[in-house]
Amino acid sequence: QVQLVESGGGLVQAGGSLRLSCAASGRIFSINVMGWHRQVPGKQRELVASISSGGSTYYADSMRGRFTISRDNAKNTVYLQMNTLKPEDTGVYYCRYYTASTYAEYWGQGTQVTVST
């Protein structure tokens, strides 16, 4: 019912920046939360940042304030600006959509982010 298309991943040197995008389409409810989760082999998927349709944001402590999440409600798109990237930021980043209107949750296919030393 909801499709999430991610883009912006890639390989970058430590200290560099990347901007991830996630465009949602389909049956989008006005009240929702969209966010980014990171997963590395052997580890649980962890929340990186999220933003509600009202603009409330959350950031994981490990991001050290280096990341900024934003959204364009008109485009149903969420962004993650990642600055001062570190090798430990490496992983597959998944876009997530959730709405309390129906308790529905959807995930994107993930985009690889690799930070080299």
Disulfide bonds with the S-S distance in Angstrom:
Cys22-Cys95 2.03
